Amino acid sequence: MPIFEFLCDHCGETFEELVRSADAIDGLTCPTCKSESIRKKISLFASRKAGGVALGSGAFSTQTSAGSSCKTST
């Protein structure tokens, strides 16, 4: 069940809501003013960082360790 971020067009409040399906968005109201005039925001996703470099599944690092068998030509 994804958590979506919404923006209320009436009061400008930004809030998050756990939504079970796309149809569950219908009928949501702003928790501050109870307005039904809300829209889903385009949200950024979280990622893990390792050594200052964001890594996700299938990601790789271009840095080699001192004991690496990989050689680069210069």
C-alpha positions as YAML, in Angstrom:
chain: A
units: angstrom
residues:
- id: 1
  name: MET
  ca: [0.00, 0.00, 0.00]
- id: 2
  name: PRO
  ca: [1.74, 3.15, -1.16]
- id: 3
  name: ILE
  ca: [1.76, 6.44, 0.68]
- id: 4
  name: PHE
  ca: [0.86, 9.35, -1.59]
- id: 5
  name: GLU
  ca: [1.38, 13.05, -0.99]
- id: 6
  name: PHE
  ca: [-1.57, 15.38, -1.62]
- id: 7
  name: LEU
  ca: [-2.08, 19.13, -1.88]
- id: 8
  name: CYS
  ca: [-5.33, 20.85, -0.87]
- id: 9
  name: ASP
  ca: [-6.40, 23.43, -3.44]
- id: 10
  name: HIS
  ca: [-8.55, 25.18, -0.83]
- id: 11
  name: CYS
  ca: [-6.13, 25.80, 2.08]
- id: 12
  name: GLY
  ca: [-2.77, 24.84, 0.55]
- id: 13
  name: GLU
  ca: [-2.08, 22.10, 3.13]
- id: 14
  name: THR
  ca: [0.23, 19.27, 2.05]
- id: 15
  name: PHE
  ca: [-0.50, 15.88, 3.61]
- id: 16
  name: GLU
  ca: [0.26, 12.19, 3.15]
- id: 17
  name: GLU
  ca: [-2.26, 9.40, 2.93]
- id: 18
  name: LEU
  ca: [-1.93, 5.62, 2.81]
- id: 19
  name: VAL
  ca: [-3.91, 4.54, -0.25]
- id: 20
  name: ARG
  ca: [-4.89, 0.92, -0.92]
- id: 21
  name: SER
  ca: [-5.78, 1.42, -4.60]
- id: 22
  name: ALA
  ca: [-6.23, 4.17, -7.20]
- id: 23
  name: ASP
  ca: [-9.98, 4.08, -6.57]
- id: 24
  name: ALA
  ca: [-9.43, 4.80, -2.85]
- id: 25
  name: ILE
  ca: [-8.29, 8.34, -3.71]
- id: 26
  name: ASP
  ca: [-11.90, 9.28, -4.49]
- id: 27
  name: GLY
  ca: [-13.54, 10.57, -1.33]
- id: 28
  name: LEU
  ca: [-10.35, 11.70, 0.40]
- id: 29
  name: THR
  ca: [-10.57, 15.06, 2.14]
- id: 30
  name: CYS
  ca: [-8.04, 17.52, 3.49]
- id: 31
  name: PRO
  ca: [-7.38, 16.79, 7.18]
- id: 32
  name: THR
  ca: [-7.14, 20.54, 7.92]
- id: 33
  name: CYS
  ca: [-10.17, 22.09, 6.19]
- id: 34
  name: LYS
  ca: [-12.09, 18.93, 5.11]
- id: 35
  name: SER
  ca: [-12.20, 20.13, 1.49]
- id: 36
  name: GLU
  ca: [-12.52, 17.50, -1.24]
- id: 37
  name: SER
  ca: [-10.59, 19.76, -3.63]
- id: 38
  name: ILE
  ca: [-7.29, 17.90, -3.37]
- id: 39
  name: ARG
  ca: [-4.80, 16.62, -5.90]
- id: 40
  name: LYS
  ca: [-2.01, 14.09, -5.79]
- id: 41
  name: LYS
  ca: [1.48, 15.58, -5.88]
- id: 42
  name: ILE
  ca: [4.37, 14.11, -7.79]
- id: 43
  name: SER
  ca: [6.61, 12.91, -5.00]
- id: 44
  name: LEU
  ca: [10.28, 12.08, -4.93]
- id: 45
  name: PHE
  ca: [11.28, 8.63, -3.80]
- id: 46
  name: ALA
  ca: [13.69, 7.72, -1.03]
- id: 47
  name: SER
  ca: [16.96, 5.96, -1.72]
- id: 48
  name: ARG
  ca: [19.78, 4.58, 0.36]
- id: 49
  name: LYS
  ca: [23.17, 6.23, 0.24]
- id: 50
  name: ALA
  ca: [26.55, 4.56, 0.56]
- id: 51
  name: GLY
  ca: [29.62, 6.72, 0.79]
- id: 52
  name: GLY
  ca: [27.72, 9.77, -0.43]
- id: 53
  name: VAL
  ca: [26.60, 7.98, -3.60]
- id: 54
  name: ALA
  ca: [22.92, 7.03, -3.92]
- id: 55
  name: LEU
  ca: [22.57, 3.31, -4.53]
- id: 56
  name: GLY
  ca: [19.45, 1.37, -5.41]
- id: 57
  name: SER
  ca: [18.84, -2.20, -6.46]
- id: 58
  name: GLY
  ca: [21.06, -3.03, -9.37]
- id: 59
  name: ALA
  ca: [23.22, 0.05, -8.83]
- id: 60
  name: PHE
  ca: [26.98, -0.14, -8.90]
- id: 61
  name: SER
  ca: [29.93, 1.94, -7.88]
- id: 62
  name: THR
  ca: [32.67, 3.00, -10.27]
- id: 63
  name: GLN
  ca: [35.24, 3.14, -7.47]
- id: 64
  name: THR
  ca: [37.55, 0.17, -6.99]
- id: 65
  name: SER
  ca: [39.14, -0.97, -3.77]
- id: 66
  name: ALA
  ca: [42.89, -1.22, -3.26]
- id: 67
  name: GLY
  ca: [42.78, -5.01, -3.58]
- id: 68
  name: SER
  ca: [40.66, -5.03, -6.71]
- id: 69
  name: SER
  ca: [41.73, -7.17, -9.63]
- id: 70
  name: CYS
  ca: [40.25, -4.68, -12.10]
- id: 71
  name: LYS
  ca: [42.86, -2.70, -13.99]
- id: 72
  name: THR
  ca: [42.31, 0.48, -15.95]
- id: 73
  name: SER
  ca: [44.63, 1.72, -18.66]
- id: 74
  name: THR
  ca: [45.87, 5.31, -18.62]
...
